Amino acid sequence: MKNIVVVGANHAGTSAINTLLDHSKELEVTVFDANSNISFLGCGMALWIGNQIDGPEGLFYSNKETLASKGAKIYMETPVSHIDFEKKIVTGLSKNGEEIKAPYDQLILATGSQPIVPPIPGMGLENVQMVKLYQDADDVIKKLESPAIQNITVVGAGYIGVELAEAFKRNGKNVTLIDIAETCLPVYYDTPFTDLMKQNLSDNGITLAFGETVKAIEGDEKVERIVTDKNTYAADMVVMAIGFRPNNTLGKDNLELFRNGAYLVDKHQRTSIKDVYAIGDCATVYDNSIEGTNYIALATNAVRSAIVAAHNILGNDLESAGVQGSNGIAIFDLKMVSTGMTHAKAISCGYEASFVDFEDFQKPEFIKEDNHKVKLRIVYDSKTRRVLGAQLASKHDMSMGIHFFSLAIQQKLTVDALALVDQFFLPHFNKPYNYVTVAALAAK
């Protein structure tokens, strides 16, 4: 029997465990996780907090019992205290203080990411919250029941911060969203799209404090206000959502790291040490849009990286197809999706990048019901005409459309090829000259 040890059992870890045990009965799989639950969909926390779903039950898609029934030996609430990479032994410490040692033939690190905790005075005050784990969301929801919590400030206007701002507003709270940048979501969208989201947030009653740097959180035991370089805001709760960093504690002194501290892996998910794999948010990915190594922490990337690592451990020579960083967000009635690079990112990466913008109704104008405009930007290389990225915004669900552009980037299609793609037409769905075709035809 081959001994496989998996450290971490959220998206990446669970996917790896399932893949290994579904394809082989000749493995001894041992799993360590520091948490008390498995496979929590953190991306659904805002829906739970904002009362858009009935509860957290649907945010779990696996558990200890399910994985154990397949043959895995699961140690929950047992953080790994040490890994001996030479002797190939993982040591965990249970909540009861018991030291558990597990030898391995192959090791999978699926340790995920950790919230960035800024060195701001007042971070230790009551009601200063992080929202990463199930327990974090549960704590916030319980505190929202108190009538004393009326003014909530969210620090960080990335995806999580924007989603949480909406969730708190849906609870009837006074919400302020602070970010050092002059806008929201700039990593994923260019200015025409970030302006749409800014207007959407403002129209729905969220106070925007962009271009401000948090200097201190103040209060007497509990938070009472938050101070920036420009203003002071009343706050009964402050939620820090400024981002995450790879959780590299166990291997940072042994494994080769990426510039942000993620474990550097090849397309087989192999690290710099033989028989050690890294998957999910603790590891790098191959980014097809930049044609190089990158760090993109997404659940979809975690699942795919786990499948790749597991199959290579099983003896199959499976290489990652790379990623495009496809993502999306739905806030109030505005939906935005993107993949690949923004125009600003492409320019910063040294491309002679161009873009084409187009806006049109999804369906012919004679369709009066459920017919909204779609805003599209295609980013492409002026020299090669290769598609580098795309962004869409609408009240429609255009999520399948971004898969189209994701595949185009992966396959290195040109913007001219997009114009000739065979896309079906039916008035119930789209126009004969749909917005993708027309935009591609307009690319100079």
N, C-alpha and C positions, 0 to 999 in steps of 0.2 A: 504494500500500500504506500502511496505517495502522500506525504504530509504537506498540506497547504494551510497556511495561517493567513487570515484576513483581519486587518486592523481597521475597524470602522464598518458600520452596517447601515449606512443610510442609502441614498440612491445608488452610488457606485458600488459600495460593498454588497448590497442586496442583489444587484444585478450580477455581480461576479459570482456570488455564492449560488444563485439559481442556475447560471450558465454552467458552472462546474458540475453541480450535482445532477442537473438534467441530462448531461451528456456522458457521465461516467459514474460507475459504482465502485471504482477502484481508487477512490480518493478518501483521505481522512481530512476533513475540513474543520478547522478550529477558528472560531470568530471571537474577537474581543471588541467590546464597545463600551464607552464611558457612560452612555446614556441609559435611560430605563425603557426606551422604546426604539422601534426600528421603522425606517422608511417614512418618516414624516415629511409631507410635502410643504416645505416652508413657503413656497410661492403661493400657497392658498391661505396663509395666515391673515392677510388683509381681508379676504372674503369672510373669514370667520369673525374677525374683529368687527367688521362692518355689517354684520348680520345679513350677509347675502347668501349664506348657507346655514343650514339648521344647526350644525355643530362640527366638531373636529373629527368625528368618526371616519368620514370619507377621505380625510387627508392622510390616512394610513393605508398602504396597499400591501403590507406584509407584517409579520410579527415573529417573535421567537419560536412559537409553536410550529408555524408553517415551515420555517427553515429547518428546525430540528427534526420534523417529520421526514424531511428529505435526507437526513443523515448528518447534518451539521452539528457540531458541538459548540453551543453558544454561551459565552460569558458576558452577561449584561452588567452594567454598572461596575465594570472592571477595566479601568483605564490601564493602558500599557505603560509601565514605568521604565522599561529598558529593552533595547534590542541589541543582542550580540550578533553583529553581522558576520563575524568570522566563524563562530561556533554554530550559527544559525539557530538561535534560541530567542524566543519572545517571552518576556516576563510581564505578567499583569498583576494588579493588586485589587482584589475584590473589596466590596464595601465593608465586608467583615474583617478586613485586614489580612486575608489569606493570600499568600504569594502563589501564583499559578505560572508554571513554566511550560511552554509549548515549543518543541523542536519543529523545524520546517525544512522542507526541500525547496519549496518556493514560497515567497512572501508577497502579499499584496497590501500595499499601503493605500487605504481609502479614508484618510483622516480628515478630509474636507477642508473647510475654511473657518476662520474665527473673525468676529467683528473687530474692526479697528476701534480702539479705545483712545481717544485723543487726550493729551495731558492738559485738560481744562480744569481750572479750579471749580470745585463744587460737584464733580462727577460722583462723589459718594453720597450726595443727598438723597433722601427718600423720594421716590417717584421719578428718578432719572433712570430710564429704561433702555435696555437693549432688546431687540426683537429678532431672534435667530432660531431658537428652539421652541418646541411645543410648550415647554414650561414658561418661556418668556411671554408667549401669546396668552396663555392661560392666566398668568399674573396680571397682564394688562387688562384683560376682559373683566376680571374680578374688580380691579380698581376703578374701572369705568362705571361701575354700579354706584359709586359714591357720588352724591351731589356736589361734593367739594371739588371734584375734578371737572372743570368747565373750560379752562384755557389750556390747550395742548400745543406744544411747539415740537415740530419735527425738524431735525437737523440733518440735511442731506437730501438733495432733490434728484437722486437717481431713481431707478425703478422702485425700489422698496420704499423709499421716502415718499414718493408721489402716491403710491398705492396706500400707504398708511395714512397720509393726509386725507385721502378720499374716505377711508374707513372711519376715521375719527369724525369727519364731517357728517357721515351717515348716522353717527351716534348723537348728532345734535350739538357737537362741541364747537367752540371757537378755535380754529386751527390756523397756526402760522407755520409756514414752510420756509426754512432758512437754508441758503447755500452760498458758498464763497464765490461760485460762478455766477455769471449774469443771467443764467437761464437754467432750465431743467433738462435732464436727459441728453446733454451734449455729446456723450460718448456714442450714442446710437443714432442721433438725428442731426441734420443740418438746421440752420436758423428758421427757414419757413415752417418746419415741423415743430420745433421747440416753441416757436411763437404760438402755434395752434394750441399746444398743450398749456402754455402759460395763460392764454386767454380762457381756455376751458376751466382751469383751476380757479382763476379769478372770478369768472362768471358764476361759479358754484360756491362762492363765498369764502374761499381760502385766501388768507392774507399771504402775499408773496414778499419775502425779504431776501431777494437775490443780490449778489454782489456784496454780501456782508459776512464778516468773519466773527465767529463766536469767541468772546474773550473770557467769559465766566458764567457760571450758573450759580445763582445766589438764593439764599433762604435760611431759615432757622430750623434745622433738622430736615424739613421737607422743602422741596424746590418751590420758589415763589416767583422767580423772574429769571430771564436769560438776557445777558448783556452782549451786544455785538460792538463792533467798532463804530457803528453808526446809530444804533437805537437800543432801547431796553423794552422787552416784551414781558407782560405778565404771563406766568406759566405755572399751572398746577401739576403738569406732567411734562417732561422733556424726553423725547425719544431720539436716540442717537442712531442714525442710519447713513453714516458717511462712507460705508463700504466694508469690504472684507479683505483679509489677507490669507494666503495659504497656511494651513496648520502643518508646519514642517518640524515641530519640536523633536520628534523621534529620530529624524534622519539628517538634520541640517548640518551636523558635524561630520557626516560620513558620505552623503550622497551629493552629486553635483547639482547645483541649484540654478534656476533661472534668475534673471535680474530682480524679480520681486520676491524671491525666496521659494517659489514653487519647485518641486522636484522636476528636474529636466529629464524627459523621457523621449524615446524614439517612437516611430510609428507602430511599434509592437507593444508600446507601453513599458518598455524596459528602462530601468534606471541605470546609473553608472556602475552599480554593483550587480554582479551576476546573480540571477535567480530572485532578484527583487524588482517588483513591478509597482508602479504608482498610477492611480486612476482618480478621476473626479477632480474636485476643486483643489486638491493638494498638488496637482500635476499640471504640466504644460499640455498644449494641444498643437497640432499642425494646422495653421490657418491658411486656407486656400486663397483667400483674398489678398494677403500680403506675400503668399508663397514662402512662408517661414514659420518658425516657432513663435507661439504667443501664449497668453494666459487669458482664457475666457471661461469664467465660472458659470456654467449653466447645467441644469439637471439633465438635459438631453445629451450634452457632451459627456457627463458623468456616466450615464447608462451605456453609451456607445463605447467609451473607453474601457469600461468593465468587460463588455462582451469581447473586445479585442484581446485584452489581457488574459481572460479565462481561456479563450481558444488557443492562445499560444502556450499556455501552461498545459493544456490538453494535448499538445503536440501538433496542432494545426498551425500552419504558417499564415496567420491573418494579419494584414497590415491595415491601419486606419486609413480611411478615405479622406481624412481631414475634415475640418469644420468651416463654417462661414459665420458663426456667431449669430445665427438667426434668432430673433427675439420679438416680443410683442408686449403691448400693454393696452388695457381697456379701462379708462377712467370716466366715470359718469357715462355719457353716450358717445365718447370719442374713442375710437380704436386706432392704434398706430402699430405698425410692424416694420421691421428692418432686417437686413442681412448684409454681410460684407462690410465695406468701409463707407463712411460718410465722405463727402467731397473734401471736407476739412482734413479728415484723417488721411485720405489719399494724397493730398498735397503735402502734408507733413511727412509722409513716408517716401516722398521724392518722385511720385508719379506726375506726369503731365496730364492731370486728370481734368475731364470735362463732365458736365452733367446736362441732362435734359429734363425739364419739368413739364408736366402736363396735368390738367384737371378736367374731368368730364363726369357726366352721370354714368353710373354703373350700367343702367339699362336705357333703352330708347325713351325719349321724353314722353311718349304717349302712354308709357307705363306710369301710372300716377301713384300707386301704392308701393311703399317700401323701396323707393328709388332715391338714392342719395348720391352726391358727388364723391368721387374718389380722387385724392391728390397723390401724384406719383412723381418720384425723382429717381432717375437711373444715373448712376455714376459709372464712368468708363474711362479707360486709358486712351488719350487722344492719339497716341502713336499706333498701338496695336488694335484699338477699338474693343479690347476685351472688357467685359462687364466686371466692375469692381464692387458694386454695391447697389442697393435699392432701398427705398423708403416709401411706405404707403400710409395714408390716413383717410379715414372715412367713418361714417356711422354704420356702414356695412361691416360684416365680418370678411376681411380679405386675407385671412390667415393662410388659405391654400395658395393664394397668389404669391406669397413670399417664398413658399417652397419652390415655386417655378424659378424665381430669381436665384435662390440658393443653389439649385442644381445647375443653373447657367454659370454661376461663378465656379462651382466645382469642376465643371466640364470645360471651362475656359472659353465659353461662347462669346462671340462678339455682339455688340449692340445691333449690328446689321442682321445677324442671324435671328435675333429676337423678332425682328419685323416680319420674318417669313415663317415663323412657327405656325403650324396648323392648329389654330384655336377654333373650336366650334362656336356657332352662333345660334342663339334662340332668345327672343325678346324677354322671356321670363328671367334670363340670367345676365345677358350682356348685349352689347351693340355689335353690329357686323364689323365696324371699325372700332375695336375696343381700345381702351386707354393704353394698354401695353403696346399694341401694334402702332398706334398713332405716335406715341412718345418715341418709340424706337425709330420710326421713319423720320422723325424730326431731328434726330441726333446729327450734328454737323461734323 
